[in-house]
């Protein structure tokens, strides 16, 4: 098989690109292009590759859009997390010198139960806490 036949075979049968063929047969891309354009099958192959590439591009764009939407959703979740963190920091720093009773209760909610009769949160029995930890938190103040 001579060089021209090999070029035509690689282009039309193996569907390689001109640059790839040039590397295989050790010729310039311009020479490959010249040989291919002289063949009668060139226009059909060119339109076939064009439509195939259009389909691939359409699929790639759809994939990109899908990933872009996921990224955007992650950004929204991250923004919500930052807002929650900001809100918590405000509540926990209600008084610049100490935590408010409500903020302490919110941060340690598992050690309190709600007494609906007295409308207050009461620290569970058996919990060892410092003297400044509120034992009862009235909800009338909040």
C-alpha positions in Angstrom: 0.0 0.0 0.0 1.5 3.3 -1.0 1.4 6.5 1.1 -1.6 8.0 -0.6 -3.7 4.9 -0.2 -2.7 4.7 3.4 -3.7 8.3 4.0 -7.1 7.7 2.4 -7.6 4.5 4.3 -6.8 6.2 7.6 -9.1 9.1 6.9 -12.2 7.4 5.3 -12.1 4.0 7.0 -10.4 4.6 10.4 -11.9 8.1 10.7 -8.7 9.7 12.0 -8.0 13.4 12.0 -5.6 15.0 9.5 -3.1 15.8 12.3 -3.1 12.2 13.5 -2.6 10.9 10.0 0.3 13.3 9.4 2.0 11.9 12.5 1.5 8.3 11.4 2.7 8.7 7.8 5.3 11.3 8.7 4.0 14.0 6.4 2.7 17.5 6.9 -1.0 18.2 7.6 -1.2 20.4 4.5 -0.1 17.4 2.3 -2.7 15.2 4.0 -5.4 17.7 3.3 -4.4 18.0 -0.3 -4.6 14.3 -0.8 -7.9 13.9 0.9 -9.6 16.8 -0.9 -8.8 15.2 -4.3 -10.9 12.1 -3.4 -14.5 12.0 -4.4 -15.7 10.8 -1.0 -14.4 13.9 0.7 -17.6 16.0 0.7 -19.7 13.2 2.1 -17.2 12.4 4.8 -16.9 16.1 5.7 -20.6 16.6 6.1 -20.8 13.3 8.1 -18.1 14.4 10.5 -19.7 17.9 10.8 -23.1 16.4 11.9 -21.3 13.9 14.2 -19.4 16.7 15.9 -22.5 18.8 16.2 -24.2 15.9 18.1 -21.1 15.4 20.3 -21.1 19.2 21.0 -24.8 19.1 21.9 -24.2 16.3 24.4 -21.2 18.0 25.9 -23.2 21.2 26.4 -26.1 19.4 28.0 -23.6 17.7 30.4 -21.9 21.0 31.1 -25.3 22.6 31.9 -26.2 19.7 34.2 -22.9 20.1 36.1 -23.3 23.9 36.2 -26.7 23.6 37.8 -25.3 21.1 40.4 -22.5 23.6 41.2 -25.0 26.4 41.6 -27.1 24.2 44.0 -24.0 23.5 46.0 -23.3 27.3 46.1 -26.8 28.0 47.4 -26.4 25.3 50.1 -23.1 26.9 51.1 -24.6 30.3 51.3 -27.4 29.0 53.5 -24.8 27.4 55.7 -23.0 30.7 56.1 -26.2 32.5 56.9 -27.0 29.9 59.6 -23.6 30.3 61.0 -23.9 34.1 61.1 -27.3 33.8 62.8 -26.0 31.4 65.4 -23.1 33.7 66.1 -25.4 36.6 66.7 -27.6 34.5 69.0 -24.6 33.1 70.9 -23.1 36.6 71.3 -26.3 38.3 72.5 -24.5 39.9 75.4 -20.9 40.7 74.7 -19.8 39.6 78.2 -21.7 36.4 78.6 -24.2 34.1 76.8 -27.9 34.9 77.2 -29.9 32.2 79.0 -31.7 31.5 75.7 -28.5 31.1 73.7 -27.1 28.8 76.3 -30.3 26.7 76.2 -30.2 26.6 72.4 -26.5 25.5 72.4 -27.2 22.8 75.0 -30.8 21.8 74.1 -30.3 18.2 75.1 -29.9 19.0 78.8 -33.2 20.9 79.1 -36.9 19.8 79.1 -39.9 22.0 78.6 -42.3 22.4 81.5 -45.5 23.5 79.8 -47.3 24.3 83.1 -44.7 26.9 84.2 -43.8 27.8 80.6 -40.1 27.4 81.1 -37.2 25.1 80.2 -35.8 23.1 83.2 -32.3 21.5 83.3 -32.5 17.8 83.7 -31.7 16.3 87.1 -28.2 14.8 87.4 -26.6 17.2 85.0 -23.4 18.6 86.4 -23.1 22.3 85.3 -21.4 25.4 86.6 -23.1 27.7 89.0 -23.6 30.3 86.3 -25.5 27.9 84.0 -29.2 28.6 84.1 -31.2 25.9 85.9 -34.6 27.3 84.7 -35.2 29.5 81.6 -38.6 31.3 81.5 -40.1 31.7 78.1 -42.0 34.8 79.1 -38.9 36.9 78.6 -38.5 35.7 75.0 
